[in-house]
Amino acid sequence: MLFTDLQLIEPILKALKKEGYEKPTPIQQKAIPSILEGKDLLGTAQTGTGKTAAFAIPMLQNLSKNNNNHHHIKALILTPTRELAIQIEESFKAYGANLDLRTKVIFGGVKQGSQEQAIKRGVDILVATPGRLLDFISQGIVKLNQLEIFVLDEADRMLDMGFVHDVKRIIKYLPAKRQTLFFSATFPTEIESLSNSILNNPVKVEVAAVSSTADTINQKVYFVKKDDKIDLLTHVLQEDISESVLVFARTKHGSDKIVRKLKSSNISAEAIHGNKSQNARQTALSNFKSGRTRILVATDIAARGIDIDELKHVINYELSDVSETYVHRIGRTGRAGAEGSSISFVDELDLLNLKNTEKLIGKKIPVIKDHPYHPENLVAEKRDSNNKSFVPRPKANTGFSKPKNKGFSRHN
């Protein structure tokens, strides 16, 4: 199937051709016809499946039909992070380049002046994060009483970040008669309840469960002692990979430390995380996309918000305690059928996370021993009941023998 088979109007087809789009992904094939018909939609899709285009393209076509003025907001896309909101705005502008529709993104962390002025000049499609949107509603800057289409994107991420109550407040401002598109990678009870309350006889579209990883991604594990990780990363970036790499770190402090170490080895790198200003984050992302910066080190706030064409390599400097995060991280590469590569550094602390990740995705990730920091074996550190690393305090010598470590080991 081609995009030309989906009954899209010529201005959109022209824009898609310019972007290099020819064949729709599975979720686009399934979602676009139903959205064009004005139906509510419940979508389940893993990251990197082309979900944004699946709702943006038909929305643009439907909105262009009756676009007589820019005096009221016709569509709202609600999304959890600033990075993702910006990416969605860019997609709408790209696909709608030949249409007379205005798109604007609003988010917190920056002064509201320019965002407020843009809305007052007239906006058809608003992309927003919950906090800033509620601020603008309370100030009377944004009115949603004439909204035609509402998109709730990354609903499960909204739950993780504590935004569900804000989402419910926003929904109260929407007109009862509207088209609603609901997307979530997973459906815990609260998200399922929310979807049932706002959707009207929706078409259900499901493309690959969140527990699956794209077949186009070559996944590898490198065992390494914790103290050798930065040296291994430097080695890989100097000897094995010459292209741009997205590196995921567990903490903000850790990501800054990695950047300092890489720079000391003359490897250009920048960090992107929650402590950075919005301008700094956007500058770092822009530098990475353009190739001015070779390595971008990110915390998980960026796991679903960074969309970079033809990114070939992702490195998990540390594995997350949440197994599903692995799927979202490596989904930054191997997008829309392209080939990609992911490398996960696994130390003593990461062994349990590796075990849980492999259980989730249903397969063993191959271990690569051919690197200078491969240890003979690793023994998982003990964990407390909250799944955190536990190192007991030293005790006085009582004459009793030291108990054996009950963690599992991985020998290679």
VOLORO-892615 format. One record per residue (C-alpha): residue in one letter; x negated, y, z. Coordinates in nm, 4 decimals. Layout:
N
[A; [X; Y; Z]] ...
//
This chain:
412
[M; [0.0000; 0.0000; 0.0000]] [L; [-0.1085; 0.3572; -0.0770]] [F; [0.0050; 0.6880; 0.0727]] [T; [0.1691; 0.7571; -0.2628]] [D; [0.4078; 0.4671; -0.1873]] [L; [0.5447; 0.6342; 0.1285]] [Q; [0.7636; 0.9005; -0.0417]] [L; [0.5469; 1.1848; 0.0816]] [I; [0.5697; 1.5291; -0.0758]] [E; [0.2972; 1.6509; -0.3087]] [P; [0.1490; 1.9191; -0.0750]] [I; [0.0826; 1.6519; 0.1892]] [L; [-0.0518; 1.3984; -0.0612]] [K; [-0.2881; 1.6658; -0.1903]] [A; [-0.4139; 1.7368; 0.1609]] [L; [-0.4590; 1.3653; 0.2343]] [K; [-0.6572; 1.3216; -0.0848]] [K; [-0.8858; 1.6058; 0.0185]] [E; [-0.9410; 1.4303; 0.3538]] [G; [-1.0322; 1.1095; 0.1680]] [Y; [-0.7197; 0.9188; 0.2740]] [E; [-0.5871; 0.6609; 0.0260]] [K; [-0.4463; 0.3632; 0.2156]] [P; [-0.2391; 0.4008; 0.5339]] [T; [-0.3378; 0.1965; 0.8373]] [P; [-0.0880; -0.0604; 0.9725]] [I; [0.0635; 0.1783; 1.2270]] [Q; [0.0986; 0.4468; 0.9598]] [Q; [0.2723; 0.2007; 0.7259]] [K; [0.5177; 0.1051; 0.9996]] [A; [0.5771; 0.4442; 1.1632]] [I; [0.5902; 0.6970; 0.8786]] [P; [0.9107; 0.5714; 0.7059]] [S; [1.1059; 0.5578; 1.0340]] [I; [0.9912; 0.9032; 1.1458]] [L; [1.0793; 1.0464; 0.8034]] [E; [1.4315; 0.9115; 0.8595]] [G; [1.4528; 1.1043; 1.1873]] [K; [1.4556; 0.7995; 1.4146]] [D; [1.3114; 0.7871; 1.7656]] [L; [0.9985; 0.5733; 1.7853]] [L; [0.8204; 0.3742; 2.0558]] [G; [0.4613; 0.3069; 1.9498]] [T; [0.2008; 0.0782; 2.1005]] [A; [-0.1416; 0.1000; 1.9402]] [Q; [-0.5050; 0.0677; 2.0371]] [T; [-0.7309; 0.3681; 1.9989]] [G; [-0.8729; 0.4234; 1.6511]] [T; [-0.5744; 0.2900; 1.4580]] [G; [-0.4781; 0.6205; 1.2955]] [K; [-0.1974; 0.6969; 1.5401]] [T; [-0.2170; 1.0771; 1.5120]] [A; [-0.1681; 1.0699; 1.1360]] [A; [0.1165; 0.8218; 1.1850]] [F; [0.3270; 1.0880; 1.3557]] [A; [0.1715; 1.4098; 1.2195]] [I; [0.2268; 1.3360; 0.8484]] [P; [0.6016; 1.2617; 0.8621]] [M; [0.6601; 1.5409; 1.1159]] [L; [0.5019; 1.7931; 0.8818]] [Q; [0.7181; 1.6752; 0.5945]] [N; [1.0412; 1.6897; 0.7949]] [L; [0.9627; 2.0308; 0.9425]] [S; [0.8746; 2.1779; 0.6040]] [K; [1.2248; 2.1132; 0.4700]] [N; [1.4061; 2.3711; 0.6824]] [N; [1.1250; 2.6089; 0.7658]] [N; [1.2828; 2.9521; 0.7246]] [N; [1.0908; 3.1355; 0.9975]] [H; [0.8288; 3.0976; 1.2683]] [H; [1.0356; 3.2478; 1.5480]] [H; [1.0883; 2.9336; 1.7538]] [I; [0.8879; 2.6221; 1.8377]] [K; [1.0178; 2.3298; 1.6339]] [A; [0.7836; 2.0521; 1.7528]] [L; [0.5923; 1.9819; 2.0728]] [I; [0.3101; 1.7299; 2.1110]] [L; [0.2252; 1.6703; 2.4765]] [T; [-0.1100; 1.5062; 2.5454]] [P; [-0.3226; 1.4587; 2.8603]] [T; [-0.6623; 1.6133; 2.7793]] [R; [-0.7929; 1.9297; 2.6182]] [E; [-1.0219; 1.7373; 2.3849]] [L; [-0.7391; 1.5231; 2.2527]] [A; [-0.5101; 1.8258; 2.2175]] [I; [-0.7712; 2.0046; 2.0060]] [Q; [-0.8213; 1.6972; 1.7880]] [I; [-0.4455; 1.6712; 1.7281]] [E; [-0.4225; 2.0387; 1.6313]] [E; [-0.7070; 1.9895; 1.3832]] [S; [-0.5231; 1.6924; 1.2296]] [F; [-0.1987; 1.8865; 1.1876]] [K; [-0.3847; 2.1739; 1.0239]] [A; [-0.5681; 1.9381; 0.7881]] [Y; [-0.2601; 1.7390; 0.6778]] [G; [-0.0454; 2.0535; 0.6611]] [A; [-0.3001; 2.2745; 0.4869]] [N; [-0.0652; 2.3307; 0.1912]] [L; [0.2487; 2.3945; 0.3976]] [D; [0.3852; 2.7130; 0.5510]] [L; [0.3762; 2.5793; 0.9069]] [R; [0.1882; 2.7265; 1.1997]] [T; [0.0203; 2.5022; 1.4572]] [K; [-0.1270; 2.6151; 1.7893]] [V; [-0.2921; 2.4310; 2.0782]] [I; [-0.2721; 2.5464; 2.4404]] [F; [-0.4613; 2.4053; 2.7392]] [G; [-0.5900; 2.5149; 3.0780]] [G; [-0.9423; 2.5998; 3.1871]] [V; [-0.9622; 2.9111; 2.9683]] [K; [-0.8000; 3.2552; 2.9796]] [Q; [-0.4491; 3.2485; 2.8398]] [G; [-0.4632; 3.5726; 2.6407]] [S; [-0.5409; 3.4434; 2.2918]] [Q; [-0.3065; 3.1455; 2.3335]] [E; [-0.0260; 3.3735; 2.4513]] [Q; [-0.0730; 3.6149; 2.1592]] [A; [-0.0673; 3.3306; 1.9056]] [I; [0.2649; 3.2046; 2.0424]] [K; [0.4134; 3.5542; 2.0330]] [R; [0.3128; 3.5839; 1.6656]] [G; [0.5086; 3.2679; 1.5940]] [V; [0.4363; 2.8937; 1.6179]] [D; [0.6159; 2.6018; 1.4567]] [I; [0.4162; 2.3147; 1.6072]] [L; [0.2778; 2.3384; 1.9613]] [V; [0.0168; 2.0967; 2.0959]] [A; [-0.0196; 2.1249; 2.4728]] [T; [-0.1508; 1.9780; 2.7944]] [P; [0.1060; 1.9605; 3.0764]] [G; [-0.0377; 2.2174; 3.3190]] [R; [-0.0791; 2.5064; 3.0771]] [L; [0.2576; 2.4333; 2.9144]] [L; [0.4381; 2.4531; 3.2487]] [D; [0.2554; 2.7789; 3.3247]] [F; [0.3722; 2.9290; 2.9953]] [I; [0.7285; 2.8048; 3.0477]] [S; [0.7418; 2.9596; 3.3957]] [Q; [0.6116; 3.2908; 3.2549]] [G; [0.8702; 3.2892; 2.9779]] [I; [0.6011; 3.2717; 2.7068]] [V; [0.7173; 2.9336; 2.5754]] [K; [1.0802; 2.8436; 2.5123]] [L; [1.1717; 2.4946; 2.3982]] [N; [1.5488; 2.5281; 2.3646]] [Q; [1.5391; 2.4961; 1.9841]] [L; [1.2898; 2.2101; 1.9712]] [E; [1.3559; 1.9493; 1.7018]] [I; [1.0779; 1.6927; 1.7628]] [F; [0.9036; 1.5907; 2.0862]] [V; [0.5935; 1.3697; 2.0903]] [L; [0.4599; 1.2212; 2.4128]] [D; [0.1115; 1.0918; 2.3326]] [E; [-0.1108; 0.8707; 2.5511]] [A; [0.1655; 0.8238; 2.8078]] [D; [-0.0311; 0.5712; 3.0133]] [R; [-0.3208; 0.8141; 3.0324]] [M; [-0.0736; 1.0729; 3.1634]] [L; [0.0062; 0.8293; 3.4432]] [D; [-0.3617; 0.7654; 3.5195]] [M; [-0.4297; 1.1385; 3.5436]] [G; [-0.1298; 1.2120; 3.7655]] [F; [0.0744; 1.4019; 3.5039]] [V; [0.3911; 1.1928; 3.4994]] [H; [0.5832; 1.4272; 3.7311]] [D; [0.4799; 1.7246; 3.5155]] [V; [0.6018; 1.5387; 3.2074]] [K; [0.9397; 1.4779; 3.3712]] [R; [0.9667; 1.8487; 3.4542]] [I; [0.8877; 1.9446; 3.0945]] [I; [1.1480; 1.7045; 2.9554]] [K; [1.4185; 1.8928; 3.1483]] [Y; [1.3474; 2.1993; 2.9322]] [L; [1.4032; 2.0115; 2.6056]] [P; [1.7341; 2.0065; 2.4161]] [A; [1.9237; 1.6794; 2.4450]] [K; [1.9540; 1.6525; 2.0675]] [R; [1.6023; 1.5941; 1.9333]] [Q; [1.3783; 1.3317; 1.7773]] [T; [1.1400; 1.1748; 2.0309]] [L; [0.8198; 0.9860; 1.9513]] [F; [0.6588; 0.8009; 2.2425]] [F; [0.3101; 0.6492; 2.2270]] [S; [0.1262; 0.4491; 2.4920]] [A; [-0.1526; 0.1924; 2.4784]] [T; [-0.0129; 0.0062; 2.7794]] [F; [0.3306; -0.0057; 2.9445]] [P; [0.3162; -0.0227; 3.3236]] [T; [0.6549; -0.0106; 3.4981]] [E; [0.6668; 0.3682; 3.5408]] [I; [0.5815; 0.4307; 3.1753]] [E; [0.8403; 0.1778; 3.0584]] [S; [1.1015; 0.3463; 3.2776]] [L; [1.0077; 0.6879; 3.1362]] [S; [1.0329; 0.5661; 2.7766]] [N; [1.3751; 0.4155; 2.8402]] [S; [1.5002; 0.7461; 2.9839]] [I; [1.4001; 0.9685; 2.6910]] [L; [1.4316; 0.7502; 2.3803]] [N; [1.7531; 0.6888; 2.1870]] [N; [1.7676; 0.3465; 2.0190]] [P; [1.4006; 0.3684; 1.9139]] [V; [1.2218; 0.1819; 1.6392]] [K; [0.9434; -0.0177; 1.8044]] [V; [0.6015; -0.0248; 1.6410]] [E; [0.3198; -0.2340; 1.7861]] [V; [-0.0293; -0.2614; 1.6401]] [A; [-0.2888; -0.4642; 1.8316]] [A; [-0.2666; -0.4859; 2.2085]] [V; [-0.4909; -0.2704; 2.4245]] [S; [-0.6726; -0.5850; 2.5315]] [S; [-0.8083; -0.6358; 2.1810]] [T; [-1.1103; -0.4781; 2.0187]] [A; [-1.1425; -0.4071; 1.6484]] [D; [-1.3082; -0.6854; 1.4488]] [T; [-1.5133; -0.4219; 1.2680]] [I; [-1.7116; -0.3418; 1.5853]] [N; [-2.0305; -0.5425; 1.6425]] [Q; [-2.0378; -0.5790; 2.0219]] [K; [-2.3563; -0.6559; 2.2167]] [V; [-2.4725; -0.6727; 2.5781]] [Y; [-2.8220; -0.5876; 2.6991]] [F; [-2.9040; -0.7134; 3.0492]] [V; [-3.1282; -0.4691; 3.2341]] [K; [-3.2271; -0.3770; 3.5884]] [K; [-3.0618; -0.0570; 3.7084]] [D; [-3.3920; 0.1285; 3.7424]] [D; [-3.4890; 0.0385; 3.3847]] [K; [-3.1712; 0.1656; 3.2173]] [I; [-3.2965; 0.5085; 3.1133]] [D; [-3.6155; 0.3553; 2.9715]] [L; [-3.4100; 0.1014; 2.7769]] [L; [-3.1867; 0.3767; 2.6412]] [T; [-3.4880; 0.5770; 2.5304]] [H; [-3.6381; 0.2659; 2.3678]] [V; [-3.3165; 0.1861; 2.1777]] [L; [-3.2778; 0.5446; 2.0545]] [Q; [-3.6405; 0.5686; 1.9449]] [E; [-3.6956; 0.2201; 1.8020]] [D; [-3.3599; 0.0668; 1.7027]] [I; [-3.1061; 0.3383; 1.6176]] [S; [-3.1801; 0.6484; 1.4116]] [E; [-2.8245; 0.7822; 1.3734]] [S; [-2.6014; 0.9735; 1.6134]] [V; [-2.4881; 0.7880; 1.9263]] [L; [-2.2060; 0.8466; 2.1741]] [V; [-2.3202; 0.7368; 2.5210]] [F; [-2.0702; 0.6762; 2.8018]] [A; [-2.1747; 0.7327; 3.1627]] [R; [-1.9757; 0.6699; 3.4790]] [T; [-2.0230; 1.0086; 3.6491]] [K; [-2.0700; 1.3767; 3.5654]] [H; [-2.3970; 1.3910; 3.7585]] [G; [-2.5175; 1.0742; 3.5876]] [S; [-2.4442; 1.2085; 3.2409]] [D; [-2.6410; 1.5283; 3.3120]] [K; [-2.9315; 1.3195; 3.4422]] [I; [-2.9338; 1.1075; 3.1260]] [V; [-2.9437; 1.4218; 2.9110]] [R; [-3.2415; 1.5610; 3.1045]] [K; [-3.4323; 1.2335; 3.0655]] [L; [-3.3610; 1.2110; 2.6924]] [K; [-3.4666; 1.5703; 2.6349]] [S; [-3.7931; 1.5005; 2.8158]] [S; [-3.8541; 1.2328; 2.5497]] [N; [-3.7776; 1.4822; 2.2710]] [I; [-3.4363; 1.3305; 2.1944]] [S; [-3.1711; 1.5977; 2.1374]] [A; [-2.8783; 1.5387; 2.3718]] [E; [-2.5877; 1.7196; 2.5344]] [A; [-2.3303; 1.6188; 2.7968]] [I; [-1.9540; 1.6612; 2.7920]] [H; [-1.7536; 1.6194; 3.1138]] [G; [-1.5050; 1.7898; 3.3446]] [N; [-1.7537; 2.0227; 3.5147]] [K; [-1.8473; 2.1847; 3.1854]] [S; [-1.6578; 2.4950; 3.0758]] [Q; [-1.4202; 2.4542; 2.7837]] [N; [-1.6488; 2.6583; 2.5612]] [A; [-1.9504; 2.4479; 2.6586]] [R; [-1.7602; 2.1263; 2.5887]] [Q; [-1.6432; 2.2441; 2.2492]] [T; [-1.9906; 2.3678; 2.1583]] [A; [-2.1431; 2.0312; 2.2539]] [L; [-1.8803; 1.8442; 2.0534]] [S; [-1.9275; 2.0724; 1.7531]] [N; [-2.3060; 2.0291; 1.7678]] [F; [-2.2649; 1.6517; 1.7790]] [K; [-2.0202; 1.6420; 1.4883]] [S; [-2.2456; 1.8589; 1.2731]] [G; [-2.5598; 1.6607; 1.3585]] [R; [-2.7363; 1.9425; 1.5392]] [T; [-2.7276; 1.7242; 1.8508]] [R; [-2.8027; 1.3566; 1.7994]] [I; [-2.6820; 1.2144; 2.1332]] [L; [-2.3582; 1.3063; 2.3132]] [V; [-2.3286; 1.1750; 2.6694]] [A; [-1.9673; 1.1640; 2.7889]] [T; [-1.7652; 1.0615; 3.0914]] [D; [-1.4361; 0.8794; 3.0462]] [I; [-1.2375; 1.2015; 3.0181]] [A; [-1.3563; 1.1931; 2.6562]] [A; [-1.2880; 0.8239; 2.5918]] [R; [-0.9636; 0.8915; 2.4033]] [G; [-1.0284; 1.2497; 2.3052]] [I; [-1.3302; 1.2338; 2.0770]] [D; [-1.2494; 1.1620; 1.7146]] [I; [-1.5627; 1.1717; 1.4991]] [D; [-1.5590; 1.0538; 1.1397]] [E; [-1.8024; 0.7742; 1.0605]] [L; [-1.9461; 0.7437; 1.4128]] [K; [-2.1385; 0.4162; 1.3978]] [H; [-2.2760; 0.3679; 1.7491]] [V; [-2.1424; 0.3711; 2.1048]] [I; [-2.3536; 0.2807; 2.4071]] [N; [-2.2007; 0.2008; 2.7459]] [Y; [-2.4765; 0.3126; 2.9805]] [E; [-2.2561; 0.1757; 3.2584]] [L; [-1.9386; -0.0299; 3.2353]] [S; [-1.6248; 0.1152; 3.3890]] [D; [-1.4513; -0.0544; 3.6806]] [V; [-1.1328; -0.0385; 3.4686]] [S; [-1.1659; -0.3064; 3.2004]] [E; [-0.9247; -0.1392; 2.9576]] [T; [-1.1629; 0.1582; 2.9453]] [Y; [-1.4106; -0.0589; 2.7552]] [V; [-1.1635; -0.0930; 2.4671]] [H; [-1.1010; 0.2805; 2.4543]] [R; [-1.4722; 0.3646; 2.4714]] [I; [-1.5899; 0.1388; 2.1927]] [G; [-1.2829; 0.2372; 1.9914]] [R; [-1.4600; 0.5660; 1.9183]] [T; [-1.6462; 0.3661; 1.6505]] [G; [-1.5185; 0.1180; 1.3941]] [R; [-1.2200; 0.3433; 1.3298]] [A; [-0.9641; 0.2920; 1.0544]] [G; [-1.1429; -0.0136; 0.9159]] [A; [-1.4976; 0.1248; 0.9200]] [E; [-1.7827; -0.0783; 1.0687]] [G; [-1.9287; 0.0164; 1.4052]] [S; [-2.1613; -0.1009; 1.6791]] [S; [-2.1362; -0.1007; 2.0570]] [I; [-2.4078; -0.1821; 2.3090]] [S; [-2.3329; -0.2253; 2.6794]] [F; [-2.6114; -0.2015; 2.9360]] [V; [-2.5334; -0.4434; 3.2185]] [D; [-2.7172; -0.4332; 3.5496]] [E; [-2.6445; -0.6042; 3.8827]] [L; [-2.3587; -0.3654; 3.9570]] [D; [-2.2025; -0.4132; 3.6115]] [L; [-2.1926; -0.7944; 3.6098]] [L; [-1.8496; -0.8182; 3.7691]] [N; [-1.7188; -0.5516; 3.5318]] [L; [-1.8585; -0.7512; 3.2397]] [K; [-1.6823; -1.0633; 3.3594]] [N; [-1.3507; -0.8763; 3.3889]] [T; [-1.3966; -0.7083; 3.0506]] [E; [-1.4640; -1.0368; 2.8727]] [K; [-1.1562; -1.1852; 3.0398]] [L; [-0.9458; -0.8920; 2.9148]] [I; [-1.0627; -0.9018; 2.5529]] [G; [-1.0598; -1.2815; 2.5432]] [K; [-1.4140; -1.3429; 2.4248]] [K; [-1.7754; -1.3487; 2.5331]] [I; [-1.9861; -1.0554; 2.4231]] [P; [-2.3200; -1.1772; 2.2797]] [V; [-2.6256; -1.1069; 2.4958]] [I; [-2.9306; -0.9682; 2.3165]] [K; [-3.2541; -1.0694; 2.4864]] [D; [-3.4908; -0.9184; 2.2337]] [H; [-3.5771; -0.5984; 2.4175]] [P; [-3.8641; -0.5132; 2.6531]] [Y; [-3.6504; -0.4762; 2.9681]] [H; [-3.4591; -0.8048; 2.9640]] [P; [-3.4708; -0.9648; 3.3137]] [E; [-3.4844; -1.3385; 3.3729]] [N; [-3.1574; -1.3291; 3.5660]] [L; [-2.9144; -1.0923; 3.7295]] [V; [-2.7176; -1.1489; 4.0488]] [A; [-2.4009; -0.9508; 4.1007]] [E; [-2.3987; -0.7167; 4.3983]] [K; [-2.1412; -0.7840; 4.6657]] [R; [-1.8195; -0.5869; 4.6415]] [D; [-1.5860; -0.4724; 4.9149]] [S; [-1.2083; -0.5120; 4.8974]] [N; [-1.1824; -0.1933; 4.6873]] [N; [-1.4162; -0.3409; 4.4240]] [K; [-1.6974; -0.1038; 4.5228]] [S; [-2.0615; -0.1921; 4.5600]] [F; [-2.1401; -0.3002; 4.9163]] [V; [-2.4881; -0.2929; 5.0628]] [P; [-2.4922; -0.4043; 5.4288]] [R; [-2.6876; -0.2051; 5.6844]] [P; [-3.0072; -0.3659; 5.8146]] [K; [-2.9580; -0.5618; 6.1357]] [A; [-3.1958; -0.6580; 6.4088]] [N; [-3.3633; -0.9956; 6.3748]] [T; [-3.1393; -1.2409; 6.5600]] [G; [-3.3167; -1.5559; 6.4546]] [F; [-3.0374; -1.6581; 6.2191]] [S; [-3.1141; -1.7181; 5.8537]] [K; [-2.9922; -1.4665; 5.5959]] [P; [-2.6717; -1.5822; 5.4211]] [K; [-2.6872; -1.6514; 5.0528]] [N; [-2.5486; -1.3916; 4.8133]] [K; [-2.1984; -1.5035; 4.7230]] [G; [-2.1864; -1.2988; 4.4040]] [F; [-2.2007; -1.4839; 4.0730]] [S; [-2.5190; -1.4856; 3.8692]] [R; [-2.5818; -1.4692; 3.4983]] [H; [-2.8959; -1.6467; 3.3803]] [N; [-3.0351; -1.5943; 3.0324]] 
//
